[in-house]
Amino acid sequence: MQDSEDARLERVLKAAAMANNTVILTTLNSAWSEPGSVVDVFLESFRIGENTRELLDHLVMVSLDLAAHRRCKQIHPHCFALTTDGVDFSGQKNFMTDGYLKMMWRRIDFLSLVLDKGYSFIFTDTDIVWFRNPLPHLYPDGDFQIACDHFTGDPDDLRNSPNGGFTYVRSSAATVEFYRFWYAAREKHPGLHDQDVLNRIKRDPFISHLGVRIRFLSTDIFGGLCEHSRKLTGVCTMHANCCIGLRRKIDDLGLMLQDWRRFMATPSKDKHSVTWSVPRNCSMRV
């Protein structure tokens, strides 16, 4: 008899979990999983980063179509096939198209299930490169921590512009309810993606009632093409956000790897002078 999806998920999460029941999750479709595409740059960043290679042992790649799952099985030990009846997630999904929205909301629904199983997680988009271990840079007292397109300088400021491409969530009854509330809110805000809906609900009294502490991560450490520190000395992750088009993303992600290799090859006394060469193919948000 075939395993149920629930049993398969439990087995994959258990195999990948850290000692404190934390997993790293990313989602993948066939367009991003082809050889030479985003996923290869993503995995390479873990291999060349500082203290990041061992984090691959805790990464679960959640494939949204069969082609992505086949590729995952070839390149990574922890793969989970997430099926969605009647929906094709295989092609490139441009920002805010109907397919993109369905894919984003399927992700939120799935992440609530992971929390419900008792696993805390770091969720990372695959178009994020990891250069340093981000775990020491997370807040010890934040239940829900999220990267930003724009960071005001205050991690508690609800005016920060969140980016769901990188989140840390601590599993608890409160965060499970928070994710269910977030997912349900899509029906009140049709046509909006998860980040925009989060912006609408982040001040809702229900979240305060749950006791979920939302904290926003600095773009100096968790950077992206929307906003980042020019220097590489403190960055943990870099996101190819504010960039539409798969080829542009791949090209600028590749440049980020080149910048990191250049930084690592630079003598310590001169490292502070190394800056990003990106965005080059992606244009900065004005």
N, C-alpha and C positions, 0 to 999 in steps of 0.2 A: 504494500500500500504506500502511495506517495505521501511524503511529509506534508502536513498543512503549512501554509505560509507562516502562521504564527510559530510553529515549532522550528521552522527553518530560521526565522528571525532570532528566536531565543538562542539557538545554537551558535549563530554567527556572532551575536553580541557578546555571548559568554566567552567565546574564543578570543575576541579582540579586546575585551575590557581590561583596563588598568586595575590595580589592586583596589582602588576606591570606586570601582564600577563606573568609570568614565570611559567613553568611546569617542573617537573622532569619526565623523560621518561626512561623506560627500555624495552628491547625486550625479549621475552620468547618463547621457543618451548617446546614440550612435554617432551623431555629428561631432560630439566632443571626445569620443573614444577612439576615433580612427587613428591609425599610426601617423605620427607627426602632428597630431592635433593637440588640443589643450591638455588632455590628461597626461601626455608624455612630459610636457613642461612641468606640470604640477608635481608629478612623482620625482622628476629630476631635482627639483628644488629641495625636497626632503633629503636627497642623497648628498647634496653639496652644502647644505646649511649647517649651522653650528648646533650640535646636539639635537638634530631633527631626524636623523636616519632611523633611530630606534622608535620614533613615533609611528613609523609605518606599520609596526606590529599591532598598533591599536586603531588603525584606520579601516573602516568598513566602507567599501564603495557600493552605493545603492544604485543599481542599474534600472533605468526606466523603460528599456526595451531589450529584446533578445540579443540584438547585435552588440549592444553595449555590454551585456552580461557575458557573452562569449569572449569579448576582448578582455574584460576584467579577469576572467578565469585564466587567461594567458599571462597576465602581467602582475597579478596581485593575489595574495592568499585569502583575503576576507572579502567576499562578494555576496551581495544579496539582490535577488531579482524581485523588484516591486512591480507587480502587474496592476494595471488599471483597465477594467473591462471597457471596450469600445472606444479607447482613446489611443492615438498613435503619437508617442513622444519621440519618435526616432529622428526626425529632421532637425535642422537648425531652427531654434525658436527665438525669433527676434523680439526684443523688449516690447512688452505691452500688446503683443498679438494674442488672439484667443488661445492658441496653443501654449504660449508662454504663461498666461494667467492660470490655465488649468494645471500646468506643471508646477508652478509656485504653490498653489493651494494644496495639491497632492502632497507636496513636501511638508507643509505645515501639519497636515493630518497625520502623516507618517511620524513626524517628530513627537507629536503628542503621544503616540503609541509607545515610542521608545522610552519616554519619561514615565509612562504608566507601568512599564515593565521594571522600573527601578533603576534605570541607567541615566546618569548625567551624561551630557554630551557637549563636545565642540562641534558645531556644524560649520563646514567651510565650503564655499563654492569651489569648483574645480579651476576656475580662472583666478585663483589666488595662489601666489607662490610663498612658500614658508622658508624663511632664512634663519630664524632662531626659534627656539622652543617658546611658545607664547604662555605656557602654563604659569611660570613665575610672575607674569605681568598681569594676570587676572586679579580682580579685586577679591579679597577673602570673604567679603560680606555681600556680594551681589548674587541674587537668585537668577536673574536674567541679565546677561551682559551682551552688548551688541556693538558692532563696529559702526562707523559713521561715514556718510558722504561728506558731511561738514561737522566739525567738532568745535564747540564754543569754548572749550578749555575747562568746563565744569562737568565731571562725570555724572552728576545728579540733575543736570539741567534738561528738562523735558523739551527745550527748544532745539536740542541736538537733532540732526537729520540722520535717523538710523539707516543702516544698510544690513539687510538680513543675510548677506553673503558670509558673514562671520559672526557666530553667536556662541556663547557658552551658557548652558542652562543646567542648573542643579535640580536633580529629580526630587520632587516632593509633591504632596497632595495639592499644594497651592499652585505649583508651576504646571501640573497636569490640567488643573481647572483654567489657568491662564491661557494655555494653548487651545483648549476647547472653546473658550470665550472668543479668542482671536479668530479661530476657524469659523465659528458661527457668525461672526461679525461680517464676513464676506457677503452674506445675503442682504445685509443692510446697506452695503456699499458696492453694488454690482459694477463690474468694469474696472475695479481698482485692484492693484496687486498687494501682496502681503505687507510690504513696507508702508504703502500709503494707508492701508487700513490700520496698521500699528500706530501710525501718526495720529489717526482719528481716535483711537481708543486708549492711548497711553495715559491720558488724564482721567479716564473713566473712574468714578468712585469704586466700582466693583474691584478694580485691580488693587486699590488701596485696602479695600476690605479683605481681600485675599492675603494681604501682607507680602506680596511679591515686590522685592526691591529691584527696580530697573536701574542699571548703571551703563553708561556709555563709554566706549573705549577710545582712547586718544588716537588720532590719525598720525601722530609722530611714531607710534609703535605699531599700530594696525592701519597701515596706510593704503592708499589707492590712488588711481589716476585723478579722481575728483579732488583729492587733497592729501598731501603727504609732506613729511619733512624732506627737504632737499638732500639731507645727508643720510648715509647708510649706517651710521655708527650705532643707532639704537633700534632700528626697525626689526620687527619680527615677521610680519606678513605684508605683502603688497597685492592689491586687488586690481584687476583690469576692469574697473568700473568706469562709468562715464565713457563708455566705448561700445559702439554698436557695430557689429560685423565680426564674424568668426575669424576671418583672415587677419584683420587689424589686431584683434586680441592676441592671436598666436604670435604675431610679429613683435608686439610690444612686450608680451610675456617673455619671449626669447631674449629681448634686449635686457630685461630685468635680470635674467640669469647671467648675461654677459657682464652687466654692471656689478653683480655680486662677485663674480670670479675676479674682476678687476680690483674690487675692494679687498678681497682676501689676499690677492697677490701684492698689494701695496704695503710697504713697510709701516709698522705701527705708528711711527711719528707722523706719517703723512695721511693716515686713513681718514682723518677728519675732513680732508679736502676733496674726497671722492664724492661726487654727486650723481644723481640719476640722469640717464640720457632719455628717459621717457617722460611724458608721452611723445612719441614720434609719429606713429601711424594713427593713433587715437588722438583726437583733439581734446584739449582741456575744456571742462565746463566753464563757461564765462560767468 
